Amino acid sequence: MFRFFKRKKVAAANPLQEKAAGIVVAKVLWLQGKFAQFMDRKVNRLSVRSKKFGLMVFIGLSVLICVGILIETFTEKHHPGSLNIGKMRKQVLQHDNVVSPSVPSSQYNRVAAFHKYMDSLAGSVSGRKLYDSIIRYRPGLLDSAKLLEKLYHHQK
């Protein structure tokens, strides 16, 4: 039903794939070395003043790009590929000037099914390992489920 911590099987290494990967890595390192030598020859020909000017231009462009990103972040423009973070909304019910959160019945049904599943895991010998690992990695999960169930029963 719920498979939370399913272990992935690691495939055995294929010697042909490892050889191909080694060749690709060697070629990339060779290209990096050649590019570094080329850039070293080009930069060594420049005067100290030219190197300083190039550094200042690089720093200036970097600062402008960072400031542009910050300005774009805090403006209201949203591009199609960007992540839009909206405002959070609370669901509350008011009874006699007491504010209490509401739990929809669909969410309660999911929580109740999860709580029943966890109880069945705790009851069986084979499921005890999975139960213990869930509790270890998500320490407040069962407390939250019990709180949601209590809130649901309280609002009825």
Phi, psi and omega in degrees: 000291177252123176244095185274308187245066181276129180277137178271140179279134178267123182286148178293145183290135178267123183298327180292320178294320179295322179295316179296319178296321178297321178294317179297315180298318180297319179294318179297316179296322178296315178297320178298317179297316179297318179295319179296319177296317179300312180294324179297317179296319181292317183286326181294338178283342183282152175281168179298320180297319179294321178296318179296317179298316178298320178296317179296319178297317179298314180296317179299314178297320179297317179295317179298319179296317180296317179295320177298319178296317179296317180296317180295328180295320186267000175269171185272000180290136176232124178271155183301327182271357184269161180273127181257121179254114182269179179281148178277149181231134179265143173259115181227150173244141179249122176232112177052051179062018175251126181262126178224143180291149179255145179241117179295152183294328178295320178291322178298319180298319178295318180294319180295320178295320178295318180297319178295319177298316180295322177295321179292326176295317182293334182279338182258152182290318182288330181275350183297323179297314179296318178301313181296321180292322177296316180295323181292317183275338178231076189298326184262011186294312181292324177297319179294320179297317178295321178296318178296320177296319180296318178297320180295315180292330181287328183280346181283000000 
